Amino acid sequence: MNVLILPCFEESPQSHWYSWLAGVLEELGFKAKVLAMPDPWSPKLECWLDRLQQNVSAPQQTVVIGHSIGAITALFYSHALVSQSQVLAGLILLGASRDYGHSALASFRTNGLDFDVSSQGVREDVLIIQGQKDQHVPQSEAETLAKLLKAQLVLSKTDHLGRRGSHSTRYLPTDVLGAIVGYVKAVRRIANGGQ
């Protein structure tokens, strides 16, 4: 089972907890990779979608973990898979918002996105993880997305899952890591016929 991690705005694979999480998942037998997204300081959804598509060879054997605009990229990707009669094995969204209110992120607004179709592009239920102290995305936004996607919502007593004050976090809180690991293990077990 492949796991692709999509970083957030202005970040690289070396930022925050991304490479640490990939290492944890590798130790559990997953093929995990953090994607370096094009132009993270002035991102364009179309370019980010292209990068994701270039790195997914077997969607039905891939779980995508998206953080912030990486999560929105993954939603648009799962939406596109439906028209190709394909699905992702699983999808985890962290700190996702339908509109970040930042002009540099205008292409990531979900206006017109059919969330029912996006959820149909994922074999298992989508998992949304939201920090209750997130300064960028209010908890109510995560609750709305969970309803639109018929997704499971996990609330953590953390922030935007990338910063604590002015410091970047290198690890995920235990409850967030547990939710991610539990989800990807369940998706792998189901993909392997319940074994």
PLY file of the C-alpha trace (Angstrom):
ply
format ascii 1.0
element vertex 195
property float x
property float y
property float z
element edge 194
property int vertex1
property int vertex2
end_header
0.00 0.00 0.00
1.31 3.42 -1.01
0.90 6.55 1.12
1.48 10.00 -0.35
1.74 13.03 1.92
0.90 16.44 0.45
2.30 19.44 2.37
0.63 22.77 2.99
1.15 26.28 1.60
4.75 27.55 1.72
6.12 24.19 2.88
8.39 21.42 1.59
8.85 17.70 2.36
11.37 18.68 5.05
8.88 20.93 6.85
6.92 20.12 9.99
6.13 16.44 10.64
5.94 15.27 7.01
9.14 13.25 6.69
8.81 11.96 10.27
5.32 10.58 9.48
6.60 9.02 6.25
9.29 7.27 8.31
6.76 5.97 10.84
4.59 4.59 8.02
7.62 3.01 6.29
8.43 1.19 9.55
4.87 -0.23 9.44
5.42 -1.63 5.94
3.87 1.15 3.83
5.59 2.77 0.85
5.38 6.37 2.06
6.52 9.49 0.25
6.20 13.23 0.88
5.68 15.05 -2.40
7.61 18.20 -3.20
4.87 20.37 -4.65
5.57 22.95 -7.37
6.00 26.57 -6.31
4.71 26.23 -2.72
4.96 30.01 -2.22
2.62 30.78 -5.15
0.78 27.49 -5.62
-1.67 26.76 -8.42
-4.14 23.91 -8.04
-3.64 22.68 -11.60
0.13 22.30 -11.06
-0.38 20.56 -7.72
-2.91 18.16 -9.28
-0.43 17.36 -12.06
2.28 16.56 -9.50
-0.08 14.28 -7.56
-1.24 12.49 -10.73
2.40 11.91 -11.77
3.03 10.13 -8.46
-0.02 7.85 -8.31
0.38 4.72 -10.40
-2.34 2.66 -8.70
-5.02 4.83 -7.03
-6.81 1.79 -5.57
-3.58 0.95 -3.69
-2.88 4.52 -2.52
-3.84 6.52 0.55
-3.34 10.28 0.25
-2.74 12.39 3.36
-3.21 16.07 2.60
-2.41 18.97 4.93
-4.22 22.28 4.35
-4.12 23.03 0.61
-2.61 19.56 0.14
-5.94 18.27 1.46
-7.89 20.35 -1.05
-5.63 19.12 -3.85
-6.47 15.55 -2.80
-10.22 16.33 -2.84
-10.04 17.65 -6.39
-7.98 14.58 -7.35
-10.51 12.12 -5.92
-13.23 14.04 -7.77
-11.35 13.61 -11.07
-10.85 9.88 -10.48
-14.61 9.24 -10.59
-14.78 10.24 -14.26
-11.98 7.70 -14.93
-13.88 4.95 -13.05
-11.10 4.80 -10.45
-10.89 5.39 -6.70
-8.25 6.09 -4.09
-7.92 3.45 -1.38
-8.18 6.15 1.29
-7.98 9.86 2.00
-7.00 11.77 5.15
-7.52 15.53 5.32
-5.75 17.62 7.97
-6.57 21.30 8.45
-8.73 21.42 5.32
-10.87 24.42 4.39
-13.11 25.23 1.46
-11.60 28.74 1.32
-8.46 29.88 3.12
-9.23 33.56 2.50
-5.76 34.22 1.06
-5.44 35.67 -2.45
-2.45 33.42 -3.24
-4.70 30.40 -2.64
-7.63 31.45 -4.82
-7.27 28.43 -7.14
-7.80 26.12 -4.13
-11.29 27.42 -3.36
-13.82 24.63 -3.61
-16.59 26.67 -5.25
-18.42 24.31 -7.59
-16.74 21.17 -6.25
-19.29 18.37 -5.83
-18.33 16.86 -2.48
-20.50 13.78 -3.10
-18.44 13.01 -6.19
-15.18 13.65 -4.30
-16.19 11.15 -1.63
-17.15 8.62 -4.34
-13.54 8.85 -5.55
-12.38 7.19 -2.30
-13.07 3.51 -1.55
-13.14 3.96 2.24
-14.72 6.80 4.19
-12.65 9.98 4.22
-10.98 10.83 7.55
-10.77 14.50 8.58
-8.44 15.50 11.40
-8.83 18.98 12.81
-6.97 20.88 15.50
-9.37 22.52 17.93
-6.93 25.42 18.37
-6.33 25.87 14.64
-5.76 29.57 13.97
-6.35 29.18 10.21
-9.31 26.80 9.98
-12.16 26.96 12.50
-13.54 23.73 13.90
-16.93 24.56 12.36
-15.32 24.36 8.90
-14.06 20.83 9.61
-17.52 19.88 10.87
-19.12 21.24 7.67
-16.62 19.37 5.47
-17.25 16.17 7.43
-20.98 16.49 6.73
-20.46 17.30 3.04
-18.12 14.33 2.58
-19.93 12.00 5.00
-16.51 11.69 6.62
-15.27 10.65 10.01
-14.05 13.66 12.02
-11.32 13.45 14.66
-10.77 16.56 16.78
-7.38 17.06 18.42
-6.44 19.58 21.10
-3.81 21.01 18.81
-3.38 23.79 16.27
-3.06 23.76 12.45
-0.92 20.61 12.78
2.19 22.42 11.72
2.93 25.22 14.15
2.94 25.85 17.87
3.22 29.59 18.19
6.13 30.58 15.96
7.73 27.10 16.06
7.31 24.37 13.48
6.29 21.02 14.91
8.42 18.02 13.91
6.05 15.38 15.28
2.31 14.86 15.39
0.37 14.64 18.65
-0.22 11.06 19.80
-3.97 11.16 19.12
-3.43 12.42 15.55
-0.74 9.82 14.84
-2.99 7.10 16.27
-5.89 8.14 14.05
-3.68 8.18 10.93
-2.01 4.84 11.66
-5.33 3.18 12.54
-6.89 4.44 9.32
-4.10 3.38 6.95
-3.84 -0.04 8.62
-7.61 -0.54 8.24
-7.48 0.51 4.57
-4.59 -1.92 3.94
-6.43 -4.75 5.72
-9.56 -4.16 3.62
-7.50 -3.94 0.40
-5.93 -7.29 1.30
-9.31 -8.96 1.70
-9.71 -8.34 5.42
-6.46 -10.07 6.44
0 1
1 2
2 3
3 4
4 5
5 6
6 7
7 8
8 9
9 10
10 11
11 12
12 13
13 14
14 15
15 16
16 17
17 18
18 19
19 20
20 21
21 22
22 23
23 24
24 25
25 26
26 27
27 28
28 29
29 30
30 31
31 32
32 33
33 34
34 35
35 36
36 37
37 38
38 39
39 40
40 41
41 42
42 43
43 44
44 45
45 46
46 47
47 48
48 49
49 50
50 51
51 52
52 53
53 54
54 55
55 56
56 57
57 58
58 59
59 60
60 61
61 62
62 63
63 64
64 65
65 66
66 67
67 68
68 69
69 70
70 71
71 72
72 73
73 74
74 75
75 76
76 77
77 78
78 79
79 80
80 81
81 82
82 83
83 84
84 85
85 86
86 87
87 88
88 89
89 90
90 91
91 92
92 93
93 94
94 95
95 96
96 97
97 98
98 99
99 100
100 101
101 102
102 103
103 104
104 105
105 106
106 107
107 108
108 109
109 110
110 111
111 112
112 113
113 114
114 115
115 116
116 117
117 118
118 119
119 120
120 121
121 122
122 123
123 124
124 125
125 126
126 127
127 128
128 129
129 130
130 131
131 132
132 133
133 134
134 135
135 136
136 137
137 138
138 139
139 140
140 141
141 142
142 143
143 144
144 145
145 146
146 147
147 148
148 149
149 150
150 151
151 152
152 153
153 154
154 155
155 156
156 157
157 158
158 159
159 160
160 161
161 162
162 163
163 164
164 165
165 166
166 167
167 168
168 169
169 170
170 171
171 172
172 173
173 174
174 175
175 176
176 177
177 178
178 179
179 180
180 181
181 182
182 183
183 184
184 185
185 186
186 187
187 188
188 189
189 190
190 191
191 192
192 193
193 194
